[in-house]
C-alpha cells in the first residue's frame, strides 16, 4: 500500500503567541494562534503541531488554555508538546482537545513516564520529540538535546529513539537543531536513521525552505508527515502548493482535492 503523506504546519508558542526563530533562538512574533490555526486548516493542512517552546525551560506547564482555543477552532488533529512532564499534563492536553501529545525532555529524563503514558493512554497518542544536533563522536553523529534544544545530553539520538520504540510510543518527531529555521533542508540522515531503526511513523521537522526539501523528506528520509513553520508563516509557500508539488512528483498526499494551487 502506498504511503500517504500528511502536511503539518507548526505553531511554536511563546507567551500565548505564535513565534518563529532560527536554530531555536532569535524569535519573532508571527501572530495569533487561533487565527493561524484556522487559516492553515482552510489552506488544506492535514494536522497541526502546537509547541509551547519555552515551557520546559521556564519549568511551567503548557498553556492548555491556548491549546483549548486552537483545538476547538479547527477540525484537523492537533499534536501538543512543550512542558509535558507527567500523566496529569498528558491528560490535560487531551482534555484541551489534543489528539496526540509530544513528550521531549521528560522522555529522556524519565523513560518510566513514557511507559506509563503509553499504558494509560495508548501508544497511538504518545509521540516522542527528539531535538538533535551533530556530534561526530556518536555512532549516529546525532546527539539528543533537551530543554528546548538548550542542553546537550551526550546521548545518541538513534539509540534513544530505539528505547522509546521499545516502550510502545506511536511516533517520533525529530527536529534538527542545525536545520531549524535555516531553510536549507531537513536532516535526511537523521530522519531516515530513525525510521530504519524503529519502523515508527516519523515527522520531518526543521529546515524546509524549498519545495524539493519536502520531496526529499519523503523519498530519501522516509518521513510520513512533513512539518514546517517559517515557509508557511511567511508565505514562501502555501500548504496547497506543497501538496500540488508532491502530487506532481508521484507522492500520495492526504486530501488530494486540496492539492490545487
PyMOL commands that set and color helices and strands:
alter all, ss='L'
color gray80, all
select helices_A, chain A and resi 33-42+64-73+87-95+105-109+111-121+123-125+157-166+188-198+211-219+230-233+239-248+256-258
alter helices_A, ss='H'
color red, helices_A
select strands_A, chain A and resi 4-14+17-22+25-32+47-52+77-81+100-103+126-134+142-146+151-156+171-176+201-205+225-228+252-253
alter strands_A, ss='S'
color yellow, strands_A
deselect
rebuild
show_as cartoon
